[in-house]
Amino acid sequence: MKEAARILGLTEHTIRFYTDKGLVPSVKRDKNNNRLFDEESINWLTGIKYLRDCGMPLEFVKEYVALCLEGDATIEQRYQIILRQQETARAQLEEAARRLEYMEKKAELYRGIVERRIPDRMNPANWPTKSVG
């Protein structure tokens, strides 16, 4: 378990979770019920890790694993799952690009403040007071 966690960069808890959810169909157990990971098990875990890292919900990962186990007849269905996740990842990337652009503009404003080229208007404590009422 520790070796698999080290190889994959996952926690032992995460690996236990994935195996308990049936996402690693090739995992074997020894006489003491400890999980044994062979190359195939590591391959399953690697695939699951990448899908989860791409934001794929666990329910879709389960569906994908089940379809893989069914074989070649499910290639089109698996392809559709990957396309759906690709669109999700693209939308996340676009949102991340918007956040990055916002932070770059903020950093540029702060650079001007630090270099004393512009006054500090970023701090709400320095904003003009408006009367309420």
N, C-alpha and C positions, 0 to 999 in steps of 0.2 A: 504494500500500500504506500509506504513512504517513498519507495523508489519510483512508483508510478506518479505520485504527486510531484516529485522532483523533476522527472522527465517532462511532465506536461505543464508545470507551473500552476498547478491547481492545489487546493487544500485537500487534505484527506477527507474532510467533511464533505466537500463537493463531490469527490469521487464516490464516497459512500452513498450520497444522495442519488447520483446518476445510476449507480448499480442497483440501488433499492427500487428505483423507478422502472427498472427493466430496460434501460437505455444501452446497456452493454451486454448484449445477448451471449457473447462468448466467454464471459467471466466464469471462472471455475472456482471451486472452494476446496480447501484441504480438509483433513479429518477433524480439525478444530473449527471448521466453518470460516476460516480466514479466506478472504478473497485472493485469488491468484491471477495475476495479469500476464498474459502472453502477448505476443506481437499483435495479434488480431484484436485483443481487448484494448491495447494501447491505440490501435488505429480507430476503433469505435470512439474511444474517449477523445482522441484528437479531433475527429469530425464533429463530435458534440460540442467540444470547446469552441471550435471555430464558428459553428452555427450560433451558439449562445453569445459569443463575442460580437457577432454581427447583429445581435438584438433579437434573434428569433425566439419567440415565446416557447416555453417548455412543451406546450400542447402540440405545436407544429414540429418540434424536434421528435416527439414521440411518434407522431404520424409519419415523419420522414423515416425514422428507424424501422417502423413496422413495414413501410413500403419497400425499403431496402431488403428486408428479410423475405418479402414476397418474390423478389427477383426482377428479371428484365421486363416482365409485363407491366411494371409500374414506373418505368423510366419517364414516361410523359407526365405522370402525376408528380414525380419527384422534381422534374424540371419546372413544373408550374409552381411548386412550393419555393424553389430557388428564385424564380422570377419575381414572385410576390415579395420575398425577403429582399431581393435586389432593389425593388422600388422603395421599400421601407428604408433601406440603407441610404439610397439616393436622397430621399426626403430628409433624413437625419443629417446627411452631409451638407445639404443646402442650408439647413437650419444652423448647423455648426459654422458654416461660412458667414452667415448673417451675424452670429454672435461674435465671431472673430473680427469682422469689420467694425462692429460697435466698439469692441475693446481696443482695436487699433486707433480708432478716432479718439477714444478716451485717453489712451496713452499719449497720443500726440498733443492733446490739450494739456495734459499734466506735464509733458516735456516743456511746453511753453511757459507754464507756471513755474516749474523748477528753474528754468533758465531766466526767469523774471522778464520774459518778453510779453506776457499777458498777465492780468490780475487773476487771482484765485476766485473764480465764480463757480467752482465745483462743490464747494462746501456749503451746505444749506445754512450753516451758522453765519455765513457771510452774505446771504441773500438779503435784499432790502426787505424791511418789515412792512407788511401790509396790514392795514387795520381790518378787523373782522367785525361785522355788525351792521 
